[in-house]
Structures are given as C-alpha cells and as structure tokens.
Amino acid sequence: MISGATGAVAIVIVSLAKDFGPEYIFATVVLAGLIQMAAGFLKLGKLIRLVPQPVMFGFVNGLAIVIFLSQKDSLMTKNITTGAMEFLQGTPLFIMLGLVALTMLIIWGLPKLTKAFPASLAAILVVFGLVAVLGIDTTTVGDMASIKGGFPEFSIPDLPYTWKTLTIIAPYAFIVLQE
C-alpha cells in the first residue's frame, strides 16, 4: 500500500528516474537530506505557520489528484482482440469498485469504533482475506512487474559533479522535502 506523502514521493522519484535515469535518485535523496538538516539547524520549521490554510489544502488536494491519476492504469485492461487498453466494464469493474468501497468504509469506520488497530492495515487484511477466500481474480503486483530476485548491490552512482547535475536534482529534492 502506498499512501499519503510516500505515494507522492514515489511519483516524483519515478518521474526523475524516467526523465534522467535511476542513478539520479541517490543524489536527489542525499541533497534532500542535506537541505532538511540545514533547515533543522536553522530552525526553519516554525516558518510553516506562515503558510495559509488554503495553500495547505490546495497542496494536499493536488497531491490527491496526482496520486489518483497515477492509479488510472488500475482501472484499465488490455482488449484481447485489438490489444488496446480499455477501461474496465461490467463485472470486473463492479468487483473492483466494491473492494474499493469496502476498503474506504473500513478506513472511515474503524477509527469510530476503536483506535487500537490501524484502520488501513485492517482494510488491507479484510479485503485480502475476502479476495483469497472467495477466489476473486484481481491484479497483483506480480502481474504488473517482476518481483523475483534480490536487492541490488550497493554502489554510489557515477554522476558528474557539475552545476548541470545540481540543476537537475535540486527541484526534485525540494519537491521531495515538501511532501
């Protein structure tokens, strides 16, 4: 499950990797960490009070739109005859909408009953159990990409330490910080 700021960071980082290559991710994360430490040492956290509430709501709503748009492919399936991607229709669409509605209901309703168990975890467990017990055909992570193998070897990417590299990674580092 990807939720909240983690989902938004993932979207930003994927965009960086697609546009410039995955080796820029490490440099971006390091720069974001340095900026965050500098802001902490300078005690800049108190400045967030100067950001108006409508700006905060706008940012969060924009984040929701970006996350929603990144999930659009989950609503699509490949047409067997034409090979084109089409939106789900009929029973598969209603099954997915039902599972989404059940998930939302659990996340909304469980905290009203108890806060002893995380609602999002409960939703994942309940919906997974329902899918497993009823044998509902759903798309899994393994269907979208290979999940075989292990962790890659750790290495520091070979990037040029130039002004151009900094101009590429700095905007992404600041975006990651805001999330």
C-alpha positions, 0 to 999 in steps of 0.5 A: 500500500502506498499512501499519503506523502510516500505515494507522492514521493514515489511519483516524483522519484519515478518521474526523475528516474524516467526523465534522467535515469535511476542513478539520479535518485541517490543524489536527489535523496542525499541533497534532500537530506542535506537541505532538511538538516540545514533547515533543522539547524536553522530552525526553519520549521516554525516558518510553516505557520506562515503558510495559509490554510488554503495553500495547505489544502490546495497542496494536499488536494493536488497531491490527491489528484496526482496520486489518483491519476497515477492509479488510472492504469488500475482501472484499465485492461488490455482488449484481447482482440485489438490489444488496446487498453480499455477501461474496465466494464461490467463485472470486473469493474463492479468487483473492483469498485466494491473492494474499493468501497469496502476498503474506504468504509473500513478506513472511515469506520474503524477509527469510530469504533476503536483506535487500537488497530490501524484502520488501513492495515485492517482494510488491507487484511479484510479485503485480502482475506475476502479476495483469497477466500472467495477466489476473486481474480484481481491484479497483483503486483506480480502481474504488473512487474517482476518481483523475483530476485534480490536487492541490488548491490550497493554502489554510489552512482557515477554522476558528474559533479557539475552545476548541470547535475545540481540543476537537475536534482535540486527541484526534485529534492525540494519537491521531495522535502515538501511532501 
